[in-house]
């Protein structure tokens, strides 16, 4: 009886370790697509709120007496130009949001494939499939939302964020694999 309990417990633990990473991926995709379902007015309002936050943080940084910060800001006067140009700052915030959403997605998908798939080919195909499809669906959703427009440029930014996350992590994963040596990935 005890052996059967141990087998059931191991089965549940193994399946939980497979489900949780992909559940995180699915939830994050819902967050991304949920933002795409915001109307143009709501999306712009959200960006404007964040722009105000960035400007307040920048104003605080400009008034601090931290020498490294003061030196950096004095050496880069273009930062002040960007902060004072509402259109340019709005554009950078919106495109930065695209990049960062998909950067996080890239990290989550990489974690999920490393935890759940065994062959390098299945890992690569899964990464590529998600990298190629999710941004396109995201921008397609926006084509049907009032005040929004799906843009190829945004798909490229999304793919860039995802790809950057994966590219930054792969060398560390490779080094970790070399150090750890062969292992059973159950």
N, C-alpha and C positions, 0 to 999 in steps of 0.2 A: 504494500500500500504506500509506503514512504517513497519507494522508487517511482511510482506512478505520479505522485505529487511533485517530485523533483522534475520529472519530464514535462509536466504541464507548466510548472513555473518557468522552466527554461524556454519552453515554446512561447509563452506569453512575453517573456523578456526579449527574446529574439525578434518577435514580431513588433513589439513596441519600439525597438531600436531601428526598425525599418520604417515604421509608420510616422514617427515623430518628425524626422528630418523632412519628409515629403509633405507633412501637414504644415510645417513652417513655411515651406516653399509655396504651397497653395494659399495659405493665409496672406503671405506677402503679395502674391499676384492679385489677390482680392483687394488689398490696399491700393495697389497701383491702378487697377482697373476701376476701383471706386473713385479715385481722384479723376479718372478720365470721364466719369459719369457726371461730374460737377458741371453745371452750366458755365458758360463763358463769364457771366457776371460773378458767380460764386468763386470760380477759379481765380479771376483777377482780384477779387476781394481778399482771398487767401494769400496771394502773392503780395498784395499791397500791405497786408498785416506783417508779413515776413520782412518786407522792405523796410518798414518802420522799425522793426526789431534790429535789423542790420545797421540802420542809420544810428539808432540809439547806442548800440554797442560800439560803433565807430566813434561816435562823439565822446563816449566814455574813455576809449583808448587814447584819443587825441588829448584828453585833459589829464591823463595819468602822468606820474613822475617816474615811470619805469624807463630807465635809460635805453635799454635794448629796443623797446617799443617806439620810443620817441625817435631814436636813430633810424630805425627801419622806415617809419612813416615819413621822416624828413627826406630820406633817400629815394622814396617812391611817391612823388607828388601826384602821379597819375591815379593813385587810389582815391584821393580827394575828388579828382575830376569825375571818376566813375560814380562815387557816392552822391555827387551833386547833380548828375545827369539821370533824371528819373527814368527816361525811356531805356537807357543803356543798362541801368541797374535792374530794372524790371526784366529785361531780356536775359541778363546774366542769372538772375535768381530763377527764372522759369527753366532755363536750359540746365542750370546746376541741379535743379530738382529732378529733371529727367535723368541726368547722369547719376546722381546719388541714389535714386530709387533702384535703378538697374545695377548699380555697384553692389548694393545690399542683396539684390536678387542673385547676382553672380556668386557672392559668398555663400548664400544659403543653398543654391543648387550644387555648388562644388562640395559643400559639406554633405549634402544628401547623397550625391553619387559616390563619394568616398566611403560613406558609411554603409551603403546598401548594394552597390554593384561590385562585381568581382573583376571583370575583364576591362582592360584599358580601352578596348574598342567600344564596349557598351557605355563606358563613362564618357568617352569622347562624343559618341553619337547622341547621347542624352543631352550633354552640355550644348552641342551644336543645335539640336532640335529646339530646345528651349530658347537659346540665344536668337535663333532665326524666327521663331513664331510669336513669342509673347509680345515683343515690341510692335510687330505688324498688327496684331489683334488690338493692342492698346490704341494705336493711332486710328484703326478702323472704327473702334467704338466712338472716338471723338468726332468722327464725320457725321454721326447721327445725333449728336448732342447740341442743342441750341447754343449758338455763340462760340462753338469750338470748331476746329478744323484739324484733320489728321494731316501730318506733314512728314514727308520723306526725311527731311533734315532731322526731325525728332526721333525717327526710327534709328537713324545713324548714331545720334547722341546716346540713345538707349543702349544700342548694341555696343557702343564704345564704353559705357559705364560697366556693363556686364563683362565685356572682354577684359577691361582693365583689372577688375577684381580677380578674375581667373588668372590672368597673366602675372599679377603681383604675387599670387599665392603658389603657383606651380613650382617655382624654384625652391621654396621652403618645403613643400611637400616632397619634392624629389630628394632634397638633402635629408629630410626626416626618414624617408624610405631607405636611403643608403645607410644611414646610421643604425636604424632599427633592424635592417636585414629582412629576409623573407619572414612572413608571418601568415597565420591563418586569419582571414578577415571576417570571421563569423560575428 
